[in-house]
Amino acid sequence: MRGKKRYTNTTFTRRVDHHGGEHRGARKPAEPRLCPECGAAYSRSRWWPAGHERARMLAGFAEPLICPACDMKRKHLARGYLTLEGTFFRGHRAEIEALLRNEENRAIEDNPTGRILDWERARDEALTVVTSTEHLAERLGHAMERAYGGTFSAGFSHENKLARAHWRRD
């Protein structure tokens, strides 16, 4: 007999294959900190971009700490993948890569831990951009759609903090 409760304890039981929350560190680091690789500063419980006045102010006395984006790059972890394909892409590859770099620089002002980690050029007709946040992959895809049209789609795995986005124009 089925009960009237909509949810049971088994609905909320942790699954063996569930990896949610692993993207966060164990605890908040002590302040102030400065990433020796990219120059981002950690102060007031957030990361500030390398060019920000707070990062320049802390450069002289902050303790070193690898920021989450640089740590992900070291460990070859990713939170987002954007695949670019199509005949239009092949003809405008350099221009498109410049647009993606510019959009990344604008995104770093909002979130310095959101960066492009790698450019996977496995094939001549496609490019996969690997990002440190799932939101950056989506943002880059939307920038491509605004600038050049084409079709854009994105899928998210909210439990594992991963996004796969795809842009195509023929």
C-alpha positions in Angstrom: 0.0 0.0 0.0 1.3 3.4 -0.9 1.4 6.1 1.7 0.1 9.6 1.3 3.6 11.1 1.8 5.0 12.4 -1.5 8.6 11.7 -0.6 10.2 9.1 1.5 13.6 8.8 3.2 14.9 6.8 0.2 14.3 9.8 -2.1 16.9 11.8 -0.2 19.4 9.1 0.6 22.9 9.7 -0.8 23.6 7.6 -3.8 27.0 5.9 -4.2 27.7 7.6 -7.6 26.8 11.1 -6.4 29.7 13.5 -6.3 27.9 16.7 -5.5 29.8 19.2 -3.4 33.3 18.0 -4.2 33.9 21.2 -6.1 34.0 23.1 -2.8 37.0 23.1 -0.5 36.9 21.8 3.1 36.7 25.3 4.7 37.2 29.0 3.9 40.8 30.0 3.7 42.4 32.6 6.0 42.6 36.1 4.6 44.3 37.8 2.8 45.6 35.4 0.1 47.1 35.9 -3.3 47.4 33.3 -6.1 51.0 33.1 -7.3 50.0 31.8 -10.7 47.4 34.3 -11.9 47.6 37.1 -9.4 44.0 36.8 -8.1 43.5 37.9 -4.5 41.2 36.4 -1.8 39.8 39.0 0.6 36.4 39.7 2.2 35.4 36.1 1.5 35.7 36.3 -2.3 38.2 36.2 -5.1 39.2 39.4 -6.8 40.7 39.6 -10.4 44.4 40.3 -10.7 44.0 43.8 -12.1 41.5 44.9 -9.3 42.7 47.5 -6.8 42.2 45.1 -3.9 44.5 42.6 -5.6 47.1 45.3 -6.1 46.8 46.5 -2.5 47.3 42.9 -1.1 50.2 42.0 -3.4 52.9 43.0 -0.9 51.8 41.1 2.2 49.2 38.4 1.3 50.1 34.8 1.9 50.2 32.6 -1.3 47.3 30.3 -2.1 46.5 28.7 -5.4 43.0 29.9 -6.5 40.3 27.4 -7.5 40.7 28.0 -11.2 44.5 27.5 -11.2 44.0 24.4 -9.0 41.5 23.0 -11.5 43.9 23.6 -14.3 46.7 21.8 -12.4 44.4 18.8 -11.7 42.9 18.8 -15.2 39.4 19.1 -13.9 36.6 21.0 -15.8 33.1 22.2 -15.1 32.1 23.1 -18.6 32.7 22.1 -22.2 31.6 24.2 -25.2 31.9 22.6 -28.6 32.0 24.8 -31.7 31.3 23.3 -35.1 30.2 24.1 -38.7 31.5 25.5 -41.9 31.2 29.1 -40.6 33.4 28.2 -37.7 36.1 26.8 -40.0 36.2 30.0 -42.1 36.2 32.4 -39.1 38.2 30.4 -36.5 40.7 33.2 -35.5 38.0 35.8 -35.2 35.8 33.4 -33.1 38.7 32.6 -30.7 39.4 36.3 -30.2 35.7 36.8 -29.3 35.8 34.0 -26.8 39.0 35.4 -25.2 37.3 38.9 -24.9 34.2 37.3 -23.4 36.4 35.4 -20.9 38.1 38.7 -19.9 34.7 40.3 -19.3 33.6 37.3 -17.3 36.7 37.4 -15.1 35.6 40.8 -13.8 32.5 39.2 -12.3 34.0 35.9 -11.3 37.9 35.5 -11.4 37.6 31.8 -10.8 35.7 31.3 -14.1 38.3 30.9 -16.8 39.1 29.0 -20.0 41.3 26.1 -19.0 42.1 24.6 -22.3 41.4 24.8 -26.1 41.0 21.2 -27.4 41.7 21.4 -31.1 41.4 17.7 -31.8 39.9 18.1 -35.3 40.2 20.9 -37.8 36.4 21.3 -38.1 35.7 21.6 -34.4 36.9 23.2 -31.2 36.1 22.3 -27.6 36.6 25.0 -25.1 37.1 23.7 -21.5 36.1 26.0 -18.7 36.4 26.1 -15.0 32.8 26.9 -14.3 29.6 25.6 -15.9 28.3 29.2 -16.2 31.2 30.3 -18.3 30.6 27.6 -20.9 27.0 28.8 -21.2 28.0 32.4 -21.3 30.5 31.8 -24.1 27.9 29.9 -26.1 25.4 32.7 -25.7 28.0 35.2 -26.9 28.6 33.1 -30.0 24.8 33.0 -30.6 24.5 36.8 -30.2 27.5 37.6 -32.4 27.1 35.0 -35.2 23.7 33.4 -34.9 23.6 29.7 -35.4 22.1 27.2 -33.0 23.1 26.9 -29.4 22.1 24.3 -26.8 23.3 23.6 -23.3 22.8 20.7 -20.9 23.5 20.8 -17.2 24.2 18.1 -14.6 23.4 20.1 -11.4 24.5 17.3 -9.1 28.0 17.1 -10.5 28.4 20.8 -11.5 29.1 20.1 -15.2 27.8 21.7 -18.3 28.0 20.6 -21.9 27.2 23.3 -24.5 27.2 23.1 -28.3 27.2 25.8 -30.9 26.9 25.2 -34.7 26.5 27.3 -37.8 26.8 26.0 -41.3 
